């Protein structure tokens, strides 16, 4: 009886800590999806060759293969816009899952070296397996993300000091620098600098529908899996002891969550390169709106992440037309000050 009472008390106390705002979450999802539809139309219309929105509508409803504008819309603009939404959702949810499982407010696939690991293995694939299919490149990106994660957590756990968010970020910076240097060395030695520059700069220019269809199942399966374990992530975010006391198998959930992060980050990097700070900024923004329940944070992060990536891509084409500004540079302008803010705010607990 005492044990049951303790579990009930833990359950009630954990429920009191979970501040969920389901109405706000629903509004965020609805408004976010409507905004995505609206700005996808804008994204399809904006570019080196501006296209009127009426032409976009006509190309979607009544495709004319003899029209050059219709061809641009279907072959270039539509795949690019869909990729923006998928990649933004992938990076944002990867960051949300990492922050929830590790209780680390600074967790992000870019800051912890996962993106750099994916790029490194893409460089290896380009150098040693030049004829590899795009699906094979995605697998190499997953392997690189896993290797980087193992290096970061292995490095940060060296010594007697406990693993802290700052130690993880410092280890991530060191591993990122190492893997980036190795990637550039491979690119120089095998004369792949021009090919690898696409991934290093970060962006979705020139993406084809075949590439979108290649990453679509990976990202969708990982997003669904993240939703299925969202309640468990919420409990883990309150502490392993509370989660275990409520019957959660924390070790299993963390392994599943880690696989989800690797798949999301690896798939996104294989298309758009190592775009940082999306997974850092979006989950914090969403938590401010909907609370700390990951049943709402994960779907809202997917929507807001896709929307912000779409807006950033539109901005990248409008800042200095007809040239494009790297999307990673735009996110860095927002992400670096936000990182410093979070670091200072959480400094006492690091």
Secondary structure in CASP SS format (residue, H / E / C, confidence):
PFRMAT SS
TARGET T0000
AUTHOR 0000-0000-0000
METHOD secondary structure of the structure
MODEL  1
X C 1.00
X H 1.00
X H 1.00
X H 1.00
X H 1.00
X H 1.00
X H 1.00
X H 1.00
X H 1.00
X H 1.00
X H 1.00
X H 1.00
X H 1.00
X H 1.00
X H 1.00
X H 1.00
X H 1.00
X C 1.00
X C 1.00
X E 1.00
X C 1.00
X H 1.00
X H 1.00
X H 1.00
X H 1.00
X H 1.00
X H 1.00
X H 1.00
X H 1.00
X H 1.00
X H 1.00
X H 1.00
X H 1.00
X H 1.00
X H 1.00
X H 1.00
X H 1.00
X H 1.00
X H 1.00
X H 1.00
X H 1.00
X H 1.00
X H 1.00
X H 1.00
X H 1.00
X C 1.00
X C 1.00
X C 1.00
X C 1.00
X C 1.00
X C 1.00
X C 1.00
X H 1.00
X H 1.00
X H 1.00
X H 1.00
X H 1.00
X H 1.00
X H 1.00
X H 1.00
X H 1.00
X C 1.00
X C 1.00
X C 1.00
X C 1.00
X C 1.00
X C 1.00
X H 1.00
X H 1.00
X H 1.00
X H 1.00
X H 1.00
X H 1.00
X H 1.00
X H 1.00
X H 1.00
X H 1.00
X H 1.00
X H 1.00
X H 1.00
X H 1.00
X H 1.00
X H 1.00
X H 1.00
X H 1.00
X H 1.00
X H 1.00
X H 1.00
X H 1.00
X H 1.00
X H 1.00
X H 1.00
X H 1.00
X H 1.00
X H 1.00
X H 1.00
X H 1.00
X H 1.00
X H 1.00
X H 1.00
X H 1.00
X H 1.00
X C 1.00
X C 1.00
X C 1.00
X C 1.00
X C 1.00
X C 1.00
X C 1.00
X C 1.00
X C 1.00
X C 1.00
X C 1.00
X H 1.00
X H 1.00
X H 1.00
X H 1.00
X H 1.00
X H 1.00
X H 1.00
X H 1.00
X H 1.00
X H 1.00
X H 1.00
X H 1.00
X H 1.00
X H 1.00
X H 1.00
X C 1.00
X C 1.00
X C 1.00
X C 1.00
X C 1.00
X H 1.00
X H 1.00
X H 1.00
X H 1.00
X H 1.00
X H 1.00
X H 1.00
X H 1.00
X H 1.00
X H 1.00
X H 1.00
X H 1.00
X H 1.00
X H 1.00
X H 1.00
X H 1.00
X H 1.00
X H 1.00
X H 1.00
X H 1.00
X H 1.00
X H 1.00
X H 1.00
X C 1.00
X C 1.00
X C 1.00
X C 1.00
X C 1.00
X C 1.00
X C 1.00
X C 1.00
X H 1.00
X H 1.00
X H 1.00
X H 1.00
X H 1.00
X H 1.00
X H 1.00
X H 1.00
X H 1.00
X H 1.00
X H 1.00
X H 1.00
X H 1.00
X H 1.00
X H 1.00
X H 1.00
X H 1.00
X H 1.00
X H 1.00
X H 1.00
X H 1.00
X H 1.00
X H 1.00
X H 1.00
X H 1.00
X C 1.00
X C 1.00
X C 1.00
X H 1.00
X H 1.00
X H 1.00
X H 1.00
X H 1.00
X H 1.00
X H 1.00
X H 1.00
X H 1.00
X C 1.00
X C 1.00
X C 1.00
X C 1.00
X C 1.00
X C 1.00
X C 1.00
X H 1.00
X H 1.00
X H 1.00
X H 1.00
X H 1.00
X H 1.00
X H 1.00
X H 1.00
X H 1.00
X H 1.00
X H 1.00
X H 1.00
X H 1.00
X H 1.00
X H 1.00
X H 1.00
X H 1.00
X H 1.00
X H 1.00
X H 1.00
X C 1.00
X H 1.00
X H 1.00
X H 1.00
X H 1.00
X H 1.00
X H 1.00
X H 1.00
X H 1.00
X C 1.00
X C 1.00
X H 1.00
X H 1.00
X H 1.00
X H 1.00
X H 1.00
X H 1.00
X C 1.00
X C 1.00
X C 1.00
X C 1.00
X H 1.00
X H 1.00
X H 1.00
X H 1.00
X H 1.00
X H 1.00
X H 1.00
X H 1.00
X H 1.00
X H 1.00
X H 1.00
X H 1.00
X H 1.00
X H 1.00
X H 1.00
X H 1.00
X H 1.00
X H 1.00
X H 1.00
X H 1.00
X H 1.00
X H 1.00
X H 1.00
X C 1.00
X C 1.00
X C 1.00
X C 1.00
X C 1.00
X H 1.00
X H 1.00
X H 1.00
X H 1.00
X H 1.00
X H 1.00
X H 1.00
X H 1.00
X H 1.00
X H 1.00
X H 1.00
X H 1.00
X H 1.00
X E 1.00
X C 1.00
X C 1.00
X H 1.00
X H 1.00
X H 1.00
X H 1.00
X H 1.00
X H 1.00
X H 1.00
X H 1.00
X H 1.00
X H 1.00
X H 1.00
X H 1.00
X H 1.00
X H 1.00
X H 1.00
X H 1.00
X H 1.00
X H 1.00
X H 1.00
X H 1.00
X H 1.00
X H 1.00
X H 1.00
X H 1.00
X H 1.00
X C 1.00
X C 1.00
X C 1.00
X C 1.00
X C 1.00
X C 1.00
X C 1.00
X C 1.00
X H 1.00
X H 1.00
X H 1.00
X H 1.00
X H 1.00
X H 1.00
X H 1.00
X H 1.00
X H 1.00
X H 1.00
X H 1.00
X H 1.00
X H 1.00
X H 1.00
X H 1.00
X H 1.00
X H 1.00
X H 1.00
X H 1.00
X C 1.00
X H 1.00
X H 1.00
X H 1.00
X C 1.00
END
